[in-house]
Amino acid sequence: MKLKLLAMSAALLAGSGAYAQSSVTLYGVADVGIEYLNHAVASTGTVPAGAQSHDLWAMQSGNQSGSRWGLRGVEDLGGGMSGIFLLESGFNLDNGTSGQGGRLFGRGAYVGLKNQWGQLSLGRHTTPFFDFGVYYDPMAIAARYSSGAQDPYMGGARADNSAKYMGKFGGLSVTALYSLNSNNQEVAGNFTNGRSYSLALSYDGGPFSVGAIYDQSNRSAPTALSTNSLIRRVAVAGTYTLGPARLYAGYRYAHAFNGATLPGVAVTNTVSNLGWFGVGYQVLPALSVTGSAYYQNLREGNAGNPWLFVALVDYTLSKRTDIYTSVAYSLNRGKSNLGVVGFNDQLGASSEAVRPGANQFGAIVGIRHKF
C-alpha cells in the first residue's frame, strides 16, 4: 500500500511539473584588464587648468562587459503566460568589492510576467536609453571606451522603483519604462521627485535597423518637495550590415531645464548635441575589429566641443573566453575636460581626470570569460 501511495504521489508531482515547467539559470561575466592613461590628474571633482598631469597604470574591471553574476528564472503558468525574475549583481574583479555603490543586486532586480504580447516587470531595471545604446553604439556602451564617456546616462543608467515593458511584433520592438523615483525613495507630497519615463521604438528589416527614443528624467533628492529640475533626451540611430561589415550612425539631443546641468557643462539650462558613427568588421571567425568616433557640441560659452575616437580588436579563444585590446583618444578644446572614460565632473575623486583643454590617450588589454 505504501509503495502504491508513493507511486501515485510521484505521478501527481510529475504531472504538475509537466504543466508548470520552471528553471533558474546562474550566469555571469568576469572581465578584467590592464589600462594605460596619459595626462591623468588626481581629481577631487575640480581640476585647475594648470594642474600637472602624469601617466597612470591601473588594473580595471568590467571594461567591455560589466563583471557580474546573476540568477534568471522563468516558470510556465499555462495559457502562454510565464512568470519571470532577474537578480543581477555587479562586482569589481580587481579588488572583489560590489559594484553599483555596494548594492547586492545593483545591475538589476525585478519580477514580472510575459506572454505573446510582451513582458512587464517591476523593480530595478536598465533604462531604455541604455538598451538603445547597447544596440546602436558601435562599442555597445563598453565602460572602456564608448559613448558612455560623452553621456554617462546613456552609458549605464538604471531606474529604481520602475515598471518596464518590452514587446516584439515581427521586426518592430517597443520598450517603455516609468519610474516613480529613479535613484531614491519616493517622497510624500511630490510625485515628480526623481520621476523618469522613456519610450523607444526600433525596427529590424533584414540588413538594416533603425531606432528612436524619448527620455525625460527629473532630479532625485532624498527629502525635496520641489524637483522641477529635469533633462530631456531624444535620439535616433541606425545600423546597416554589408557582408562582414556593420555600419553605425546616431544622434542624441539633450536639454536641461529648471536648474539641471548636463555632463561636462558647468552652467545650468543648456543644450548638447552628440553624434557618432562607426564600423565593425569580422576579419576572421575568431577576430573582429571595430572603430568609432563621437562628437559633442556643448552650447555653453567656451565649454568646447570634444571628440572621442575609439578602436577595438577582439579575439575569441572559445565560445566563452576572449581577449581584447581597446584604444581611445579624447580631443578637447576650450574648457572641455573629456577624458577617455568621462568628463571630470562625472569622475569624482578618480585619478583618470584631465585638466581643462588637455587631450588624453588610453589603452587597455584584457580578458573576458562568460559563464
N, C-alpha and C positions, 0 to 999 in steps of 0.2 A: 504493500500500500504506500509506504514511504517513497519507494522508487517511482511509483506512478505519479505521486504528487510532485516530486522533483522534476519528472519529465514534463508534466503539464505546465509547471512554473517556467521551465526553460523555454517551452514552446511559446508561451504568452509573452515572455520577455523578447524573444526573437521576433515575434510578430510586431510588437510595438516598436522595436528598433528598426524594422524594415520600413515602417510608416514614418518615423521621425528620425532620420539619419542625422547625425551631428558629428562635427570634427573640430578639433583645436590644433592649430599649427604654430609651432615655435619657429621663428625665423630671425635673421639678423644680418648685420653688415659690420665688419671690422676693417677700418680704413685708417692708415697712418703713413706719414712721410716726413722727410727732412726738407726744410724750407730755407732759402737764402733770400734776404731782402737788402737792398742798399738804401741809403738816405733815410734810415729809420731813426725816429726820435722818441724817447720815452715820454709818454703823454699823461697828463692829469686832466685832460679834457680840452685845454687850450695850449697851443704850441706857438711861441713867438716866431716871427718871420726870420729872425737871425739865429734861431736855435741850431746848435751843432748836431750834425747827423752822423750816423755810424752804420756799419754793416751789421746785420743780425742773422745768426744761425739759430734755428729752432726746430724742435720736433712738433708736428701738428697732427691732430686727429680730425677725421671727418673731412677730407679735402675734396674728393669727388662725390662721395656719398657720406652723409652723416652717420657716424658709428652708432649702432643701435641694436637692441634686441626687442622682440615683441611677441605677443600672442594674438592670433587671429582666429575667430571661431564663427561657425555657421551651423544652424540647425534647420532642417526641413520641417516646416509646420504644416505641410499639406496644402493642396489647392494652389500651388505655385508660389506660396509665401514662405520666406525664410527669416529666421532671426539671426542677427549678426552682431559681433562685437569686435573691438580692437583695443589693445593696450600696448603702447609702444614707448619704450624708454630710451632716451639718448644718453651716451656716455662718452667720456674723453679717454681714448685708448692710451694716450701718452702718460696719464697720471691716475687713471682709474676712477675719476670723480664723475658724478652725474652731470649731464648737460641740462640746458634749458633752465638755468638758475637753480639747479638741485632738485627739480621736480622728479618724482618717481616715474611718472608717465608723461613727461613734458612734450614728447613728439606727437602724442595722440591718445585719446581716451574717450571712447564713445560706444553706444549700443543703439541698435535700431532694427528696422525691418526692410526687406526688399522683395520685389516681385517683378513681373514683366514691365511694369510702369516705372521702375527705378528703385532707388534706395534712399531712405530717410533715416537720419540718425541724430542723436542728441549727445552733447558732451563737448570735448575739446578737439578741434579739427584744424588741419591746414586750411588756409583761406583759398578761395577760388583763384585769387591773384597768384598765389604760389603755384597752384596746379597749372595755371596758364603759362607761367614762366618755365616750369619744368619741361613742358611740351614745346614751347616756341623759342626758348633761349637756346642757341647753339651749344652752350656749355651746361644746359639742364640745371641751372641755378647751383652750380658747384660752389662750395664755400671758398675754394681757391681754384680758379678765379672766374667770375661771371658777372651778369647784370646785377647780381645782389650787391656788388660793391657800389654801383651807381644808385641803387634804390634798395635799401635793406628790407623794406616792406615787401617788395617783390621777391626778395631772396629767402625769406624764412618766416613770414607772418603766420601765426596761429591764433585762433579765436576761442577763448573760453566761453562757457555758458551759451553755446551756439547750437542751432539746428541747421543741418546741411542736407540738401537734396542733390542727387546725381541721377540722371536718366540718359539713356541712349536709344535713339529711334532711327534705325538704319545708319546713315552717315552722320546724322545730327546728334550732338551731345549737348546736354543742358546741365549746368551746375548753378545752384543758388545757395546762399548762406545768410542767416540772420543771427546776430549775436546780441544778447541783452547787455553784456559788458565784455568786451573782447579780451581784456587782460586784468580783470579785477573782480571784486564782488559787486553785485547790483546795489545801488544806493537808493534808499527810500526818498521819495519826493522828486527824483529826477530820472525820468525814463530814458533820456538821451545820454546819460553818463556812460562813456565807453561804448556806446552802441555802434555797430558796424553792419553793413549789408552789402552783398555782391550778387551780380548776375553775369554768367558767362555762357556764350554760345560758340560752338565750333562745328565745322563741317569737314569731314574727310571724304574726298572724292577721287579715289584711285591715287595718282601720283601727287596730288596737291591737297593741302589742308589750309583752312582759313579760320580765324577765331577773333572774337571781340569780347570785351569785358568792361563792366562798370563797377566801381567800388567806392563806398563812402564810409569813413571811419571818424568817429568823434573821439576827442581826448578822454582818457580814462583817469579819474582821480579818486583816491580812496574814500573821501568824505564830501566831495564837491556837490554843491546844489546848483551850480551853473557851469555847464560844459558845452557851450555852443561852438567851441574851437573844433574845427574839423578839416579833413583833407579829402578831396575828391580825386579819383584817378580813373582814367579811361585809356584803354589800349586796344590796338588791332595788330594782328601779326599773321604770317603765313609761312608755309614751307612748300617746297617742290622737290620731288625725288626724280633724279635723272640718272638711271643706271646705278653705279656705285656711289653717286654723289647726292647729297641733300642740301638744298639751299634754304636759308633762313632770312627773314626780314621782319622788323616790327617797329612799332612806335607807341610810346606811352606819354600821356599828358597828365600832369598833376597840378592841382591848385589848392593852396592853403587859405583858409578863411578864419576870421574872428580870433586872431592871435596865434594861429598854428604856424609852425615852421616846417620847411622841407629839408631833407638831408643835404648837408653841405652849404646851407644858406643861413646867415646869422639873423636876418631880419624876418619879420612875420608877413603873412598875407601875400606870398609871391607865387610865381608860376614857374614850372620847369617842363622842358620837352626832352625826352630821352628816345633816341633812335638806335637801332642796331641792325647788323647784317652779318652773315657768316656762312660757312660751308663745312660740311662734314664729308669725309671721303673714306670708303672702305678699301684700303690698298690691297690687303690680303684678308682671308677669312679671319685671321687672328690679329690683324693690325689695322687700326683706324687712326686718322688724323683729323683734327678739327681746328678751324681758325675763326675768330670773330672780332668785331670792333663795335664799341659802344661810345656814343657821343651824347653829351647832355648840355643843353642850353639853360643856364641858370639866370633868370631875369632879376638880378639884384646887383646894381652898381658894378663894382669891379670883382664880382664873385668868380668870373672866369667861366669858360666852357670846356670842361675836361673831357679828354678821350681816355679810353681804356682798350688796349689791344691784348688779345689772349690767343695762345696756341696750345693744343693738347695732342699728345701722342699716347695711345693706349694699346698695350699688347696683352692678349688673352692667353694665359697659360693653361687654363681649363675652363669648364663651364662655370666654375665658382670663383676662380682666382685670376686676377690680372695685375699687371704692373703699369705704371703711367709716369709721365713727366709733363708738367704744365709750366708755361712761362707767361708772364704778363708784364705790361709796361703802361704806367699811367702818365699822361701828359697834361700838366696843369699850366694855367695862365692866370694872371692877376692874383687874387687872393684865394684861388681854388686850392684845396688841400686833399684831393682824392688820392688815397693810396691804392695799391692793387687789391686790398681787401676791404676798402671802405673809406668814407670821409672821417676826418679826425673827430668830429662831434659825435660820431657813432661808435668810435673805438674806445672811449673812456680812458682807462688807465693802461691801455695796451702800449707796447713798445713798437708797434707797427705803423705809427703815425708818420706823416711827413710835414715839414714846415711849409707854410703857405707859398705857393708858386713853384715849389720844387717838384721834380719828377721822381718816379720810383720804378725800379725793376725788381721783379720777384720770380723765383723759380722753385719748383718743388718736385721731388722724386718720391714716389710712394708705392705701396702695395695695398690691395683691397681683396678681401675674401667675403663671399656671401654664403650664408648657410640657412 
